[in-house]
């Protein structure tokens, strides 16, 4: 850990296209270094075409950054917030150049992924180091804030989003509504090198306890890659079929693996899963992602205070808060041939 004072916050996210002309260049950034058939690329591009070539992610990130800036201005610490993406503008390297020009020497990075996995943790740290090397010796030191899957603010925000979805049913019927918590699937080989699945299970348990006695299950979404490659299961489509076979007809889907809406949320859940639910005769409501929920904004400030003011870390469940610095063997890329993303 650097002895330099923290003088900025870096908000790190995946990025997304903001118009039809952005879609293919964005996907090429996502897939750089991987051999993906052109037809597969066009298939994913068609998902974006349904939404005018615009991912909801960048707009929601802007709103969350604005809310965080207001939170820090009102309650401190008074630190500027910069924004860099892995795959689309503002790109991380460009942001680090601007930070360097502004005289930033040490920044804390908030990564918009609550869970520990290669793509949600270690890869962002690798992205930062590549960008720093490209910028040069004067680039700021960047330290990642810890994963927050078990933070009370994360649990509170997701639980409230689920309760809001449950409110669409009459009060007397709500306890019987099933809940499917979803997260992006990853290959089993990758899952074996991180705590992703265990963290998801713990978060599901914490949320279920907070919400009440509804029946629930963890399902996965957005898998890609060859059928011969095993991934985390069950898929949300399979979970819907299981629910229907059991005789249940009411479902809330809570995408707890996503802090804000990605294309994987609005296409894989709101479009594909919703169509399957309708076909099966299952009434499905999708809970909103946490987004700018006040508990999330306050949580980010708490994570910052852990590092700049020695504030005691808060965590629910039995594991306790993760350490402030990732271990050297954290989230190793045990599946180096990473597949194409779903969206």
LINZI-V988584 format. One record per backbone hydrogen bond with DSSP energy under -1.0 kcal/mol. NH is the residue of the N-H (numbers start at 1). CO is the residue of the C=O. E is the energy in kcal/mol with one decimal. If there is no record, write none. Layout:
{{NH:CO:E} {NH:CO:E}}
This chain:
{{7:106:-2.7} {9:80:-2.6} {10:108:-2.9} {11:82:-3.5} {12:110:-2.9} {13:84:-1.6} {19:53:-1.3} {22:19:-1.7} {26:22:-2.6} {27:23:-2.7} {28:24:-2.4} {29:25:-1.7} {30:26:-2.4} {31:27:-2.3} {32:29:-1.0} {34:31:-2.2} {41:37:-1.8} {42:38:-2.4} {43:39:-2.2} {44:40:-2.1} {45:41:-2.3} {46:42:-1.8} {48:44:-1.1} {49:45:-1.9} {50:46:-1.3} {51:48:-1.8} {52:49:-1.6} {53:48:-2.8} {54:51:-1.2} {55:17:-2.9} {60:56:-2.0} {61:57:-2.7} {62:58:-2.4} {63:59:-1.7} {64:60:-2.2} {65:61:-2.9} {66:62:-2.4} {67:63:-2.1} {68:64:-2.4} {69:65:-2.7} {70:66:-2.0} {71:67:-2.1} {72:68:-2.7} {73:69:-2.2} {74:70:-2.0} {75:71:-2.4} {76:72:-2.2} {79:77:-1.7} {82:9:-3.3} {84:11:-2.5} {85:90:-2.9} {86:13:-2.1} {87:14:-1.8} {92:85:-2.4} {95:91:-2.2} {96:92:-2.7} {97:93:-1.8} {98:94:-2.0} {99:95:-2.6} {100:96:-2.3} {101:97:-2.5} {102:98:-1.9} {103:100:-1.4} {104:99:-2.6} {107:141:-3.0} {108:8:-1.9} {109:143:-3.2} {110:10:-2.6} {112:12:-2.3} {113:111:-2.0} {121:117:-1.4} {123:118:-3.3} {125:121:-1.6} {126:122:-2.4} {127:123:-2.6} {128:124:-2.3} {129:125:-2.1} {130:126:-2.4} {131:127:-2.5} {132:128:-2.8} {133:129:-2.2} {134:130:-2.0} {135:131:-2.1} {136:132:-2.5} {139:136:-2.0} {141:105:-2.8} {143:107:-2.5} {145:109:-3.2} {149:114:-1.3} {151:148:-1.7} {155:151:-2.1} {156:152:-2.7} {157:153:-2.3} {158:154:-2.0} {159:155:-2.7} {160:156:-2.2} {161:157:-1.9} {162:158:-2.1} {163:159:-2.5} {164:160:-2.2} {165:161:-1.7} {166:162:-2.7} {167:163:-1.5} {168:165:-1.5} {169:166:-2.1} {173:170:-2.0} {176:173:-1.2} {177:174:-1.7} {178:250:-2.0} {179:215:-2.2} {180:252:-2.9} {181:217:-2.4} {182:254:-2.6} {183:219:-1.0} {185:221:-3.0} {188:230:-2.5} {191:187:-2.5} {192:188:-1.9} {193:190:-1.5} {194:191:-1.4} {199:195:-2.8} {200:196:-2.4} {201:197:-2.3} {202:198:-2.1} {203:199:-2.6} {204:200:-2.6} {205:201:-2.1} {206:202:-2.3} {207:203:-2.8} {208:204:-3.0} {209:205:-2.1} {210:206:-1.9} {211:207:-2.6} {212:208:-2.4} {217:179:-1.7} {219:181:-3.2} {220:234:-3.3} {221:183:-1.7} {229:226:-2.0} {232:186:-2.1} {236:220:-2.3} {239:235:-2.4} {240:236:-2.2} {241:237:-1.9} {242:238:-2.3} {243:239:-2.6} {244:240:-2.5} {245:241:-2.5} {246:242:-1.8} {247:244:-1.3} {248:243:-1.5} {251:283:-2.8} {252:178:-2.6} {253:285:-2.6} {254:180:-2.6} {256:254:-2.2} {257:182:-2.1} {258:255:-2.1} {266:262:-1.9} {267:263:-2.8} {269:265:-1.1} {270:265:-2.2} {271:267:-1.1} {272:267:-2.9} {273:268:-1.6} {274:269:-1.7} {275:271:-1.8} {276:272:-2.1} {277:273:-2.7} {278:274:-2.1} {279:275:-2.1} {280:276:-2.3} {281:277:-1.1} {282:277:-2.9} {283:249:-3.2} {285:251:-2.5} {287:253:-2.8} {291:259:-2.9} {293:290:-2.0} {296:293:-1.4} {297:293:-1.9} {298:294:-2.6} {299:295:-1.6} {300:296:-2.3} {301:297:-1.6} {302:298:-2.1} {303:299:-2.6} {304:300:-1.9} {305:301:-2.5} {306:302:-1.9} {307:304:-1.0} {308:304:-2.2} {309:305:-2.2} {311:305:-1.7} {316:150:-2.8} {330:327:-1.8} {334:332:-2.3} {338:336:-1.9}}
